[in-house]
Amino acid sequence: MQYQTITKKNIRVMVDRFYSSVLKDDLIADFFIEKLGDEMISDEWQHHLNLLTDFWAAMTTGDNSYNGTP
């Protein structure tokens, strides 16, 4: 699905879809599974997905909820 505007909600959809693909990738899946587990509903994954969503929202929309370091 394409979106006409960039919003935090749309960014989250993109991040979730991207990492769903990552977990199916033969080359890089093991790295993420080792660090975060194989279930994206886990607390570790949710923290990671929220952090990435906040980062990309800050970069693209000026949202100020990102508190990490690049």
C-alpha contacts under 8 A as a table, 3 or more apart, distances in Angstrom:
res1	aa1	res2	aa2	distance
3	Y	6	I	7.09
3	Y	10	N	7.45
6	I	10	N	6.29
6	I	11	I	7.01
6	I	60	T	7.41
6	I	61	T	7.18
7	T	10	N	5.15
7	T	11	I	6.17
7	T	57	A	7.23
7	T	61	T	7.17
8	K	11	I	4.98
8	K	12	R	6.22
8	K	53	T	6.97
8	K	54	D	7.62
8	K	57	A	5.54
8	K	61	T	7.99
9	K	12	R	5.16
9	K	13	V	6.52
10	N	13	V	5.10
10	N	14	M	6.37
11	I	14	M	5.03
11	I	15	V	6.14
11	I	53	T	6.09
11	I	56	W	7.05
11	I	57	A	6.84
12	R	15	V	5.01
12	R	16	D	6.02
12	R	49	L	7.67
12	R	50	N	7.83
12	R	53	T	5.46
13	V	16	D	5.21
13	V	17	R	6.13
14	M	17	R	5.18
14	M	18	F	6.03
15	V	18	F	5.09
15	V	19	Y	6.21
15	V	49	L	6.79
15	V	52	L	7.24
15	V	53	T	6.61
16	D	19	Y	5.35
16	D	20	S	6.06
16	D	49	L	7.12
17	R	20	S	5.05
17	R	21	S	6.35
18	F	21	S	5.23
18	F	22	V	6.29
19	Y	22	V	4.62
19	Y	23	L	6.21
20	S	23	L	5.38
20	S	24	K	6.83
20	S	40	M	7.94
21	S	24	K	5.22
21	S	25	D	6.39
22	V	25	D	5.13
22	V	28	I	6.67
22	V	29	A	5.61
23	L	28	I	7.63
23	L	29	A	4.61
23	L	30	D	7.78
23	L	32	F	7.33
23	L	33	I	7.37
23	L	38	D	7.25
24	K	29	A	6.24
25	D	28	I	5.81
25	D	29	A	5.27
26	D	29	A	5.96
26	D	30	D	7.67
27	L	30	D	7.45
28	I	31	F	5.64
28	I	32	F	7.00
29	A	32	F	5.44
29	A	33	I	6.07
30	D	33	I	4.99
30	D	34	E	5.93
31	F	34	E	5.29
31	F	35	K	6.41
32	F	35	K	5.11
32	F	36	L	5.67
32	F	37	G	6.93
32	F	38	D	7.88
33	I	36	L	5.23
33	I	37	G	4.22
33	I	38	D	4.98
34	E	37	G	5.86
36	L	44	E	5.53
36	L	45	W	5.72
37	G	40	M	7.58
37	G	42	S	7.53
37	G	44	E	7.65
37	G	45	W	7.46
39	E	42	S	5.76
39	E	45	W	7.44
40	M	45	W	5.13
40	M	46	Q	6.71
41	I	45	W	6.43
41	I	46	Q	6.31
42	S	45	W	5.32
42	S	46	Q	6.16
43	D	46	Q	5.06
43	D	47	H	6.09
44	E	47	H	5.28
44	E	48	H	6.32
45	W	48	H	5.00
45	W	49	L	5.98
46	Q	49	L	5.06
46	Q	50	N	5.95
47	H	50	N	5.21
47	H	51	L	6.11
48	H	51	L	5.10
48	H	52	L	6.22
49	L	52	L	5.18
49	L	53	T	6.02
50	N	53	T	5.02
50	N	54	D	6.04
51	L	54	D	5.14
51	L	55	F	6.11
51	L	66	Y	6.89
51	L	68	G	7.69
52	L	55	F	4.95
52	L	56	W	6.16
53	T	56	W	5.33
53	T	57	A	5.99
54	D	57	A	5.07
54	D	58	A	6.08
54	D	63	D	7.51
54	D	64	N	7.92
54	D	65	S	5.85
54	D	66	Y	4.79
55	F	58	A	5.17
55	F	59	M	6.31
55	F	65	S	8.00
55	F	66	Y	5.31
55	F	68	G	7.85
56	W	59	M	4.96
56	W	60	T	6.00
57	A	60	T	5.25
57	A	61	T	5.35
57	A	62	G	6.61
57	A	63	D	5.53
58	A	61	T	5.65
58	A	62	G	4.57
58	A	63	D	4.40
58	A	64	N	5.79
58	A	65	S	7.15
58	A	66	Y	6.36
59	M	62	G	6.11
59	M	63	D	7.73
60	T	63	D	7.93
63	D	66	Y	7.56
64	N	67	N	7.97
